[in-house]
Amino acid sequence: MKIDLIKSLIAIVISTLLAYACYCICKSDSVQWVITVGAGLTIAIPMMLAIGVSAKAERTAVMLHVLSWVVVLIEVLVNGIFLCFNFCTPTYIIVNGLILTLFVLIYISIYRKQM
């Protein structure tokens, strides 16, 4: 696995801009920072792995990139849904935490299987 620093920084900037968009869109002051930080982290991690990391084996790299982009899209949709409705903080953390944990589990499994 090889990490490209410039591409990783670009992924962080994109996820930060998406988190700022969530901050601006959120109507509720009580959960504004929760959704900003949550969106930033849950979008940044898979996006960094999608853009900034490459694997040696071509098939493995394709599977890992597709998985990462699917999770980025899922996280953007989930955060968009949470922006539209009032929610409690534990529900938001649990949903996004489960998605992110399952992503990391599947990512590591694919990476180790193809080594």
Buried (B, 14 or more C-beta within 10 A) or exposed (E): EEEBEEBBEBBBEBBBEBBEBBBEEBEEEEBBEBBBEBBBBBBBBBBBBBBBBBBEEEEBBEBBBEBBBEBBEBBBEBBEEBBEEEBEEEEBEEBBEEBBEEBBEBBEEBBEEBE
